[in-house]
Amino acid sequence: MYTLIIQILGVWEGEDFNEIRFISERKGCSRRERGIKDFNELIDKLELTDLPMLGRQFTWCNALDGERWSRIDRFLLDSRWLEKFSFKQWVLPRTISDHCPILLKEDERHWGPKPFKFLNPWLSYPTFMPEVKQLWQNNHVSGWAGFRLMRKLKELRPHLRVWNKEVFSDIDSLLKSAEEELHDWDLKAESGSLSNEDIRRRREARSVVWKLSRDKEWLWHQKSRMLWAQNGDKNTRFFDIMASRRQRKNLLDSVCVEGVCFEDPAQIKKAVVRHFRQ
């Protein structure tokens, strides 16, 4: 069945699988491990993304006694949509049906400035550490040790943002240019012998491609927090998707305090600060 669906996916717009992905998505119902395995393999082959469920844990229940629950309704999205939009999947209240309607909507809330993050590939650039050392030494701050450290880190952050934008963030175009240069040298080497100077320049171009590729993979490996040896996939788009998926999974979408739920980012921040302050 699943093989047939893959073959005719371009014709059909959807299918009712009536299946779950994990054992925890069913309560009080019989479980078919074979069906779970086939369903997950289908999702992996089609490179689809299953969004986290918000609002409720299950989407179906036995309308007669209400003791059997299951999550058999979901949106499965092509990863290219998630590169452009920030979608949320909400389960709405159930009425006379035994299924809960689910809503897919874009999260347009503004969460404020993005936090500063240190990227490990920065350390591979020879200009990075001298730049940091010079900025640190030239920044003279008075006060107790903790205050000086805080102020110096605060002053260092905008400089690193500029350095990252001017030096590091253009890694894609630099890698593409280096790959094109290496390709040209390969074509010249195929058509005839190279001089010693040409061999040296070809070797340098190859070294640049290797370094930039390593930095790019290192960057996405850090963002996705996946074990490199376990998946063996060096496709950086894959790691981009996994990093976005992890961010959606870890997002604090709402908080409930004494029975009152807050969804506005400003109210969520105040509630979190108030909790830890107390």
N, C-alpha and C positions, 0 to 999 in steps of 0.2 A: 504493500500500500504506500509506504513512505517513498520508495523508489519511484513509483508512478507519479506521486505528487511532485517530486523534484522535476520530473520530465515535462509535466504539463503545467508547471508553475506559471509560465508565461501566459497561459490561457485562463486559468482560474484565478480569481482575486482572493480567495480565502477557502478555508476548510475547517470543519468542526471535528477536532481531534478527540474531544471529551477525555483528555488525558492530563495528568499532572507531571511535574518535573522532579519533585523531591517527595520523600515519604512524609515530611512534615506538612505538605500541602493537602493532606487528607486526614480526616478524623472520623472514626466510627465507620469507615467504609473499607471494603476489600481493596487490596493493593496488588497491582500487576507489575513486578519488577521489569519484565520484558517490555511492557508498554512504555514505562518510564525511560528505559534505556534507548528504545527506538525514537521516542519523541526528542530526547536530548541530542541524539546523533543527527536527527533531521535539522534541528536548530543550528548545530555546529556546521553542518555541511552548507546550509544556506547563509551562514554568517549573519544570523539575526541576533538581536539583543532583546533580552527580557527585562523590562523595567521593574524596579521595586514597586510593591503594592502599598499604597497609602490609604488610610481610612479604616480598612478592615483586613482581616487575615484570610478569609475565605470568600468565594463569590457564588457558591451554590450550597443549598441545604435541602434536606428532605422536608418538604412542606407539611407532611403528616405529623411527624413527631419531633422534628428539629434536632435530632441527635446525630445525624450524619452530615458532615461538612466537607467541602472540597473546593480547591481553587482550580477550576477548569476553564476560566475565562481570563484572557490576557491579551495585551497588544504585543506583537513581536515586530520589531522595527529593523529596517535596514540601517546599518551603522552610519551610512552617509547622512541620514536625517539628523542623527545625534551630533554630527560635526557642525551643524548649522543652528540647531535649536536646542533649548533646554526643556525637555518634556517631563511632565509628571503624570503618573497613572493613579487615578483616584477611584475607589470603590464607593458607589453611591448607595443610599438606603434601598432595601428591597421592599416591594409592596406586595402585590398578589402573586407575582411570579416566584418560582423557586430559584431564580437567578438574580444576582445583583447587577445592575447596569454599571459599566465602568467608563470613566471619562478620561480622555487623553487631552491634556492642555499644556500650553507653554507657561513656564514659570517666569513671569516678567518682574518679579520683585527685585528691588535694588538692595543688595546686602552691604553696600559701602565699599571702601577701598579694599583691594585685594591684599592679603598678607604677603610680607616679603619672604621669599624662599631662597635658600642657598643651593646652588646647583653644583654638584660634584665635578662635572666636566670643566668648570672654570679653572680648576687647579691644574689642568693640562696645558694652559696657556702661559707661556713664559713671562708675559707682562702682568699677569694677575697679581701675584704675591708682591712684587715691587710696588705696584700701584696701591695695594692695600696698606703696605708698610709705610709708604710715604704719606698717605692720607691720615693714617693713625698717629704718626709722629708729629705731623703739622697741626693737629687739632689739640689745642691746649685748653683743658677744662679744669676748673677748680672745684673742690668739694671732697666728700668722702668717697671711698673706693667704688662702692656700688653705684653712686650717682655719676661718677666719671665714666664708668663702663657703659652705663645706659646712654649717656649723652653721646659718647663716641660711636656707639653702634647706631644711634639714631642719625648722626651726621654721616656715617659711612653708607647707609642704605641708599640715599638718592644718588650718590656717586657710583655705586655698583649698578644701579638701574641704568644709568647713562652708559656705563662701560659695557654692560650686557647688550644694550640696544645697538651700540656702535661697533662692537667687536664680535660678540658671540651670536646674537639673534639672527644674523644673516647666514647661518650655517648651511641652510638649504641651497641658496644660490652659489655659495662658495664651493660646496660639494659638487653641484652640477657643473660649474665651470671647470673644476679640477678633473672631473670624469671626462669631460669633452676634450681637455688638453691631453689626458692620458690616451684617449681613443685615437687622437691624431698621431701621437707618437707610435702607437701600435701599428697604425696603417703605414707609416713611414718605414718602420722596422720590417714589415711584411714585404714591402716593395723593394727593399735593398738594405745594404749594411749601413749602420749608423757610425758617425764619428765618435771619438771619445767624449767630446763635449755634448753631443746629442744623447749619448748613453747616460751621461751624468744627469742631464735635464730630465730625461725620461724616468730615471730612478727617483729624482726629486718629486716629480709629478705623482708617481705611484705612492710615494711616502705620504704626500699631502692627502691623497684620496683615502688611504688607510686611516690616517689620523682623524680626518673629518668624519668618516663613517663610524669610527669607534666612539667619537664624542657624541654623535647623534644617537647612536644606540644606547650609550651610557645615560644620556639625558632621559630618554623615554623609559629606560629600565628603572631609573630612580623614580620617575613620576608614577609608574604603574605599580611599583613595589612588588613585582613578580620575581620569582626565582628563575634566573636566566637559564640554568641548566635543565629545568624541568620541562620547558616548552620547546626550546630549540628553534623558535620562530624569530627571525631577525627582521621581520617586516615591521618597519617603524610605524606604519599606519595601524597595524594591529595593536601596538603598544599605546598609540594615541587613543584608540578606542577603549582599551583597558583602563587607561588613566582617567578618562572621562567617566567610565562606568564606576570606578572606585569613588570618584568625587560625588557622583549622584547617590551612591550607596551610603556614604558617610555623612551626607548632608543632614544637619539638624533642621528638619523642615518645620517643626512646630514643637511647642512645649506646653504642658498642662500643669498648672499650679493651683492646688486646692480646688480642683474641679473646673477651673477656668482655663481654656486653651487659647494660646496666642499663636498667630501665624504671621503677623507683621514683623519684619526683621528687627526694627527698632525695639519692639516690645519683647521679642525673644532675647535680644542682647541684654536688656535691663533685667529680665527674669534670671538669666544665667549669672550675671554679676551679683545680683541680690542673693542668689542661692549660695554661691561660694563665699560671699562676704559674711553670711550668717553662719 
